[in-house]
C-alpha cells in the first residue's frame, strides 16, 4: 500500500482545469519530484493533498485512509506537513516560536511546554538556525526563512513532507545546501514529495519524477527516463 | 543586563498592578458618589476595550460587534432585572452574549479583513432594528425601565468583571492558545497547516470576549434606568472600544486599559467643560495617535523606556 495515493483527482477553477483526473502515488521512503511548466497545476495538487483545497472529484488516501475533504489542521495531525511556494512564516514571532508552534499544535498527542521547547530547539539545530532562534522570523534571509519553514513543518512530526519550490530564489550555494537538507530529512525516515523548478536539484535527489502539464500527468519515471522523454522535452522546449 | 536589574523590572509591573487593584477594591469606602460613578464608567470602557483586544488584537480581525453584545447584556438586565438578583442577571447577560457570539462567529469568521468588520457592524444594526420591531409589535412600547441598584453594588460588580477579564487575558496570553491566536494574525493559512484548528479557535475566543461585553452591559443598564434599542445597541460603543484599544496600543494588554482610562476620563472632562469642542478635540487626539503613534501610547512608553535603559538592551 502506498503512503499517499490519489485517484482521478480533479479540480477546476471556473472553467479551467487546474488538475485533471490525475492518478499518483508516493511510497514510503521515496523522494518524489513533481515538475511541469508554470501553471501546470503543481501547487494546486499540493493544496489538494494538504487540504487547502477540496477536489471536485477523485479521492486522496494517506496510509489507506481517505483524506479528501478533511481540514488542513486534521491532515497535518495525520502526518502530512508542507511548506509554501512563497514563504509563509509568522514574521513577528521569534524563530523559536515559529518552530514551537509546529511542535505544540502539529501532533495528535499533547505536549508539555518544556519538552516542546526542547524539541523545537532540536529541529532548529537540524536545519542550522540555532544561532538566530531569538530573532524575529522576518529578519532572516530568504534562504533561512525557507529553512525555518522546513523546521516548522518537521516539528509537526510528519511522515510525509510536501516541499513546494524549496530552492526557488536561492543562489547556487544555497541550492546545494537545500539539497543536502532534503537528503538529511529523508535519512530521518521522512518521505518527501517535492515541487521543483531547479532541474539539477530534482535530478540529483529524487528517486522518481512526475510531470504535470495543463493539469494532466504526462509522464512519470526515474530522473534518467524523464530527462530523455520526448513528451517532456516537447513540453518544456516546444516541438 | 544585570540579573538584579531584571528582577526589579519584572516586579515593577505586577507590583504597580496590585497596588492599583487594592486601591480599586477599597475605593467605595472613601470615594464620593460622583467618584464611584466616574470610575464605574471608566471600568466599563476598560472592559469593552480590553475584551475587544482579547480577540481582535492577536488575530487582527477587527470586530465592530462589541455594541451588539453590550446591548444584549443591557436587555438581559431590562427583561430579567426585576425577577432575578443582579449577579445572576450579569451572569446570564454574559452567557447569552457568549451563545450569540458563538453562533455569529461560526457563521462569519470565515470572512476576512474588511468583510468581517462590515458584517459585525451590520450585526449591531440588525439586532437593533429587529428588537425595535419586536418591542413595538409585541410589547407596544419602544423602551423599558430597568430596576435601580445602588451605585456601590454596581461598582463592585463592574470591578469583579474587570478582574475576571484581566485574569482571562493573562491566562490566554501565557498559554499556547495565546501563541495560536497570534499565529492566526500573522499568517492564518500557515497556522491551519501546522495543526491549529483556526475556525474553532477564532469562534471560541470571539465568544469568550463577548461574555465580558454582555456582562458589562447588564450591570450598567441598572444605572441607566431607561433603555430602548437605540440606546442599548448604539454602534458608538463598538467604535469606542476599538478606538480606545488602538489609542492605548494593542501589542500589550496594558495598552487597551491605559487607552480606555485616558479616553473615558477625557470624555468626561471634555463633555462637562467643553461640550461644544468635545468631538473636535476627540477627533484631533485620534488623528494624532494614528499618524504619530501607530503602536499607541504603550508603544511610546516602551520606546521611552528602551531609550532610558540605554545601549545595554540594544543587543538583547
Contacts between the chains, C-beta under 8 A, distances in Angstrom:
chain1	res1	chain2	res2	distance
A	50	B	193	6.0
A	51	B	193	8.0
A	52	B	189	7.0
A	52	B	192	7.9
A	52	B	193	7.3
A	71	B	192	7.2
A	71	B	197	7.5
A	71	B	199	7.9
A	72	B	189	8.0
A	72	B	192	4.3
A	72	B	193	4.9
A	73	B	192	5.3
A	73	B	193	7.5
A	73	B	194	7.9
A	73	B	195	5.0
A	73	B	196	5.8
A	73	B	197	4.9
A	73	B	198	7.1
A	76	B	192	8.0
A	76	B	193	5.9
A	76	B	194	5.9
A	76	B	195	4.4
A	77	B	195	5.4
A	81	B	193	7.6
A	81	B	194	7.3
A	82	B	193	5.8
A	84	B	189	7.8
A	84	B	190	7.1
A	88	B	187	4.9
A	88	B	189	6.1
A	88	B	190	4.0
A	89	B	187	7.1
A	89	B	190	7.0
A	90	B	182	7.3
A	90	B	183	5.3
A	90	B	186	3.8
A	90	B	187	5.8
A	90	B	190	6.8
A	90	B	191	7.8
A	91	B	186	6.1
A	91	B	187	7.7
A	92	B	182	7.9
A	92	B	186	6.0
A	93	B	179	7.8
A	93	B	182	6.5
A	93	B	183	7.1
A	93	B	186	6.2
A	97	B	179	6.6
A	100	B	179	7.2
A	101	B	179	6.3
A	101	B	180	7.3
A	101	B	183	5.5
A	101	B	191	7.4
A	101	B	194	5.8
A	101	B	196	7.5
A	102	B	194	4.8
A	102	B	195	7.5
A	104	B	176	5.0
A	104	B	179	7.0
A	104	B	180	7.8
A	105	B	176	7.5
A	105	B	180	6.4
A	105	B	191	8.0
A	105	B	194	5.8
A	105	B	195	3.8
A	105	B	196	4.9
A	106	B	194	5.0
A	106	B	195	3.9
A	107	B	195	7.1
A	113	B	176	7.5
A	152	B	190	7.9
A	152	B	194	6.1
A	153	B	194	7.2
A	155	B	194	7.7
A	156	B	194	5.4
A	156	B	195	5.8
